[in-house]
Amino acid sequence: MTEAVVFDLDGVLIQSEEVWDAVRERYVREQGGRYDAEVQRAMMGMSAPEWSRYLHEVAGVPDSPEEINREIVRRMLAAYADDLPLVDGAVATVRALAAAYPLALASSSNRELIEEVLDVSGLADAFRVTVSSEEVAEGKPAPDVYLEAARRLGIDPARCVAVEDSHAGIRSAKAAGMRVIAIPNPSYPPDDEALAAADVRLGLLRDLTPAVVSGAGSA
């Protein structure tokens, strides 16, 4: 039986992967580092400390991880201020589910970015709990951020349904013991193995209803 729903943020509620990609690529190239498909995919799901360190150690950005993180977040906030890329139906879907279940957010985004998105979208009051993977030991695909969301909700992870779009996110939620509804990101689709692990697959966020969530929680 489902007792709570835990949303991912990037790629589920906001179409932000393209924004992240553009911001990181421009910054990395400005710094003389390497940015390609391998670097982009490797960072999906990483926490801020992890991807900042990766850009420094692997992609060759000379700035310190702390400086990298600070500058990327600044640029992301500026991009969101110009245009917050909410997924079609995000507000209505979240509101409908919040009326039926306690909601949490388990995101790889920095705390500042989570708060900005929820504030601008007007959805801050819909979530009882929000967790950034920078607040736990390991980012996705490790289960830490989902386990922490369930802990803060006070609900067994096995009684939570996660909503994810990426290979790292699906694996993270499954490793935490949650059932997973996958809404694949068309621009950055999860691999077949991860997608096969999902309990339900939907084409669009607006297809996510309390009835779908209830069915996903069935044994």
Secondary structure per residue as TSV (DSSP state, phi and psi in degrees):
chain	resnum	aa	ss	phi	psi
A	1	M	-	360.0	132.0
A	2	T	-	-81.0	130.7
A	3	E	-	-116.0	-12.4
A	4	A	E	-159.3	158.0
A	5	V	E	-121.9	133.1
A	6	V	E	-118.4	115.6
A	7	F	E	-92.6	142.3
A	8	D	-	-77.1	165.4
A	9	L	-	-106.7	-65.9
A	10	D	B	-69.2	123.6
A	11	G	T	89.6	-13.5
A	12	V	T	-108.7	-57.6
A	13	L	T	-96.5	-28.2
A	14	I	B	-129.9	140.0
A	15	Q	-	-86.3	71.5
A	16	S	-	-105.7	-9.2
A	17	E	H	-58.4	-37.8
A	18	E	H	-65.1	-35.2
A	19	V	H	-67.5	-48.2
A	20	W	H	-55.2	-47.0
A	21	D	H	-61.2	-46.5
A	22	A	H	-65.6	-43.1
A	23	V	H	-65.2	-47.2
A	24	R	H	-65.2	-43.3
A	25	E	H	-61.4	-46.3
A	26	R	H	-62.5	-44.3
A	27	Y	H	-64.2	-47.9
A	28	V	H	-60.5	-43.9
A	29	R	H	-67.4	-36.6
A	30	E	H	-59.2	-33.4
A	31	Q	T	-89.8	2.1
A	32	G	T	81.0	16.4
A	33	G	-	-89.9	-178.9
A	34	R	-	-100.4	131.0
A	35	Y	-	-138.2	116.4
A	36	D	S	-147.4	-173.6
A	37	A	H	-61.5	-35.8
A	38	E	H	-64.5	-44.9
A	39	V	H	-64.4	-45.4
A	40	Q	H	-59.0	-49.1
A	41	R	H	-68.6	-36.1
A	42	A	H	-60.7	-33.1
A	43	M	H	-82.9	-12.8
A	44	M	T	-63.0	122.0
A	45	G	T	94.5	-17.8
A	46	M	-	-64.2	147.9
A	47	S	-	-74.8	166.8
A	48	A	H	-57.7	-46.4
A	49	P	H	-60.9	-34.0
A	50	E	H	-71.6	-48.9
A	51	W	H	-72.3	-29.7
A	52	S	H	-65.1	-42.9
A	53	R	H	-66.6	-39.2
A	54	Y	H	-61.7	-44.7
A	55	L	H	-63.5	-34.3
A	56	H	H	-74.3	-48.3
A	57	E	H	-84.8	-33.0
A	58	V	T	-106.0	-44.1
A	59	A	S	-85.8	-6.8
A	60	G	-	82.1	23.3
A	61	V	-	-78.2	124.3
A	62	P	-	-72.0	-25.6
A	63	D	S	-61.7	156.3
A	64	S	-	-68.6	156.9
A	65	P	H	-54.0	-37.0
A	66	E	H	-65.5	-41.6
A	67	E	H	-67.6	-38.6
A	68	I	H	-61.9	-48.8
A	69	N	H	-59.4	-47.4
A	70	R	H	-60.8	-43.0
A	71	E	H	-72.6	-39.9
A	72	I	H	-64.3	-43.5
A	73	V	H	-62.3	-40.8
A	74	R	H	-59.5	-44.6
A	75	R	H	-68.9	-36.9
A	76	M	H	-64.4	-43.1
A	77	L	H	-62.0	-39.6
A	78	A	H	-65.3	-39.2
A	79	A	H	-65.7	-42.5
A	80	Y	H	-65.8	-33.2
A	81	A	H	-65.5	-33.0
A	82	D	H	-75.5	-39.6
A	83	D	-	-165.0	108.2
A	84	L	-	-83.8	114.8
A	85	P	-	-84.1	63.5
A	86	L	B	-62.4	138.3
A	87	V	-	-69.8	142.2
A	88	D	T	-55.6	125.8
A	89	G	T	87.9	2.0
A	90	A	H	-61.1	-48.0
A	91	V	H	-64.6	-47.7
A	92	A	H	-63.4	-40.0
A	93	T	H	-65.5	-46.4
A	94	V	H	-63.0	-43.4
A	95	R	H	-62.2	-41.9
A	96	A	H	-64.1	-41.5
A	97	L	H	-73.7	-33.6
A	98	A	H	-65.1	-25.6
A	99	A	T	-74.9	-16.9
A	100	A	T	-110.2	-27.8
A	101	Y	S	-142.3	153.8
A	102	P	-	-68.8	138.5
A	103	L	E	-113.6	147.6
A	104	A	E	-132.1	162.4
A	105	L	E	-123.6	128.2
A	106	A	E	-124.0	100.5
A	107	S	E	-125.0	149.3
A	108	S	S	-81.6	-9.9
A	109	S	S	-69.0	155.7
A	110	N	-	-64.6	154.8
A	111	R	H	-55.5	-41.6
A	112	E	H	-61.9	-37.2
A	113	L	H	-73.8	-39.4
A	114	I	H	-57.4	-48.9
A	115	E	H	-65.8	-37.3
A	116	E	H	-63.9	-46.4
A	117	V	H	-62.1	-46.6
A	118	L	H	-68.3	-34.4
A	119	D	H	-68.8	-49.1
A	120	V	H	-67.1	-37.2
A	121	S	H	-77.6	-14.2
A	122	G	T	77.6	18.7
A	123	L	-	-105.4	7.2
A	124	A	G	-57.9	-38.0
A	125	D	G	-76.7	-8.0
A	126	A	G	-81.0	-19.7
A	127	F	-	-107.6	124.2
A	128	R	S	-74.4	-29.2
A	129	V	E	-139.9	138.5
A	130	T	E	-132.2	136.7
A	131	V	E	-132.2	130.6
A	132	S	E	-98.5	141.9
A	133	S	G	-67.2	-13.0
A	134	E	G	-71.0	-11.6
A	135	E	G	-95.1	-0.3
A	136	V	S	-124.0	175.1
A	137	A	S	-67.8	-43.6
A	138	E	S	-134.6	144.3
A	139	G	-	-80.5	178.9
A	140	K	T	-62.2	142.3
A	141	P	T	-87.1	4.0
A	142	A	S	-61.3	152.5
A	143	P	S	-81.4	-0.9
A	144	D	H	-53.6	-46.6
A	145	V	H	-68.0	-35.1
A	146	Y	H	-74.0	-38.5
A	147	L	H	-63.0	-39.1
A	148	E	H	-68.0	-38.2
A	149	A	H	-61.1	-45.1
A	150	A	H	-64.3	-40.5
A	151	R	H	-61.1	-44.4
A	152	R	H	-68.2	-30.2
A	153	L	H	-73.9	-24.7
A	154	G	T	76.7	30.4
A	155	I	-	-127.0	137.8
A	156	D	-	-57.1	130.3
A	157	P	G	-53.6	-31.9
A	158	A	G	-66.2	-16.3
A	159	R	G	-103.1	14.1
A	160	C	E	-111.1	146.4
A	161	V	E	-111.7	128.6
A	162	A	E	-100.6	146.8
A	163	V	E	-116.2	115.7
A	164	E	E	-135.7	162.6
A	165	D	-	-126.6	-15.7
A	166	S	S	-118.7	163.9
A	167	H	H	-62.5	-43.9
A	168	A	H	-66.2	-39.8
A	169	G	H	-67.9	-43.5
A	170	I	H	-61.2	-45.7
A	171	R	H	-64.0	-37.8
A	172	S	H	-62.1	-49.3
A	173	A	H	-66.6	-39.9
A	174	K	H	-64.8	-39.9
A	175	A	H	-65.0	-26.4
A	176	A	T	-79.5	-8.1
A	177	G	T	91.5	12.8
A	178	M	-	-90.4	155.5
A	179	R	E	-82.3	149.3
A	180	V	E	-126.3	130.4
A	181	I	E	-101.7	117.4
A	182	A	E	-98.1	130.4
A	183	I	-	-122.0	87.3
A	184	P	-	-57.5	135.7
A	185	N	-	-75.9	118.0
A	186	P	S	-64.7	-27.4
A	187	S	S	-80.6	-32.2
A	188	Y	S	-134.8	68.5
A	189	P	-	-68.1	148.1
A	190	P	-	-69.2	157.0
A	191	D	-	-72.0	164.1
A	192	D	H	-61.2	-37.5
A	193	E	H	-63.8	-45.6
A	194	A	H	-65.3	-43.0
A	195	L	H	-63.6	-36.0
A	196	A	H	-66.0	-22.9
A	197	A	H	-79.1	-16.7
A	198	A	-	-69.1	149.9
A	199	D	S	-85.0	-29.2
A	200	V	E	-141.8	143.1
A	201	R	E	-123.1	129.7
A	202	L	-	-120.3	156.1
A	203	G	S	-87.6	-33.1
A	204	L	-	-138.1	149.7
A	205	L	G	-60.6	-37.1
A	206	R	G	-67.6	-11.0
A	207	D	G	-80.1	-8.9
A	208	L	-	-81.5	110.9
A	209	T	-	-124.2	164.1
A	210	P	H	-55.1	-34.2
A	211	A	H	-66.6	-39.0
A	212	V	H	-65.4	-43.2
A	213	V	H	-61.8	-44.1
A	214	S	H	-60.6	-41.9
A	215	G	H	-67.0	-35.8
A	216	A	H	-66.8	-24.7
A	217	G	T	-87.0	-1.9
A	218	S	-	-75.7	147.5
A	219	A	-	-70.7	360.0
